[in-house]
Each structure stands twice: as structure tokens, then as C-alpha cells.
Amino acid sequence: MKKLEIRDPGYTILLKAFKQHLEVLNYSGGTVYNAVNYTREYLFYLETTHTNLRRVQDLAHYFQYLECRVNERRGGGLSTGSLHKHRSCLRLFYDFLRLTQGIESVRFPLLPRATRSPVVLTVAQVKQLFDVCDSSLLGKRNKALLALYYGLGLRRSEGVNLELTDMDFPKEEVLIRKSKTHRQRVVPMSDYVKEILEDYVFNVREKLIPDDDQTACFLVTERGKPLSKESVSYLIRKLVKSSKIKQKASVHTLRHSIATHLLNQGMSLENIALFLGHTSLDSTQLYTHLNTKTDENI
């Protein structure tokens, strides 16, 4: 939809300002690209239907249009996943309008859940991952990696951006300063997670970092350098392979898994949303459709 031409100069300026707003907030290039293009289509729709942006109160008609319009790549209508992406991007747009134009958010229609469910590990499979981490320095570092991404349910970038000062062991909390939603949150540690992270901080991390290096990064390589997002993904894949788990699993699989396990243990959706840093229960609602048996805690 990037080929759609908006004629209203006010909309053109607004779209450019929206893009700059997302870039200032340090959203990823992919998010900025999709948000701008999906918003462009929305503004084009308003133009063609002669609808005033400030008078829109409900997006039900717009999503009916999206459900019927042809998918450019494969024909047919838009998939449920695509509709969810449109909704997420328009939520960002209306957050921007509220801050800069004083336009309050509109009502978004309920959408059917995506047919593709996320991959979720069982508690036993998660234990297999922890068990392959030996007592060496790197083995304990890898166990700390699992504690962050499973035990705290962090996104990949959140773990990579974590700094040593974000850890508050006396309060058993971790401060997430840099997140996808650009909202800080505090994540509680279980006793098991705290034990692993303390062991890493006091017995491993300082041994990996050279004496002349003052890096603040929490996760480091064997040479004491900050661990990259790519390295985190590689290490998780390596642990999965070593554990003999017979299914593909990624960093985000660990996040899906802890969310599902917490739900099965009785935690409310609202608290799981706070734990994961979701801004909307729409994202958390996904886990109510998963049925992973858990009989033990980690």
C-alpha cells in the first residue's frame, strides 16, 4: 500500500510527522515502515470516503474494508494476522494523534485470534534447557541467559539492553528501562531466578570482563564484551540443540512459554500483561487458547 497517493497536504505532513515521531522513540525500522504504510492506507481510505479524521469514532467500517480488499501478494482477502498488524499500527498512530493533535483514541473492533499459535515448551522441556548448562563460567552465563528470557519473560532486545544497575536483588526486582513499547516496567524475580542471576553477577561476570573494561552491560561474551541480539539467538538455538528437544525454539519461545505456564498456574491475564510489558490485553489474550500442561514450577 506504499504506492497509494495521498492528495491532502495536511495528511502528507501528518504522515511525515508520525514517521519522525516513531524514529525519535527509537522504534525498529520494520515497525516504522509498516506503521507508516498502514497509516497511509488508512488516510487514503478517509480521503476516498470523504471522512474527516477528527470525526472518526469507530474503526469497524475500516476493518470491514480491510477484510474485503484484495491481498496484493497472494490474492484473496487479508489474513487475520495482517488485520492484527493493521490494528497495532493504527493504535500507534492514534497514540501519536492524542499527544500531538489532541485527538482521542477511537474504538477498535474485536478481531478473531490468529490461527497460528506460538510455539510453547513444556516445563519439562524448559528444565532440559537449564540442565544442559554446566558449571563452567560460560555454562553459568548461559543459565543466566535462560533466567532472563524464560524466568523474566524478556524480549530479546530487553535482555541485551539490560545493565548491571538494573538488578535489585534485595527487592527481588529487575528494572526494564528500554522496551519495545518505550514504557519502563519492573519485573519480579522468583527465588530460582534470583539465585541464578546472583551467581552469575558475583561469580562469573567479573571474571569474564577484562580489568580495564568498565562495561555496564549485564550479559557479556567470553571476552567480556556486550552480548549482541544475534549472539543471544545463536546461544538459545545451541542450547535447544544440545538439550535434544525435538522442536524448534527461539528466544521468543521462552517468553511464550513462561506466559503460558503462569496462566496455567492461575495468574490473571492482567498480571501476565504487566509481567510481559503488554500495552493491551489483546496480545495477552492469545495465551488463553493454549493448553500446555504444567505440574511443576521453575
Helices and strands as residue ranges (DSSP letters): H 9-24, H 29-48, G 53-55, H 60-68, H 80-100, H 123-131, H 137-146, I 147-151, H 156-161, G 164-166, E 167-168, E 173-176, E 185-188, H 191-200, I 201-205, H 206-208, H 229-243, H 251-264, H 269-276, H 281-284, G 285-289
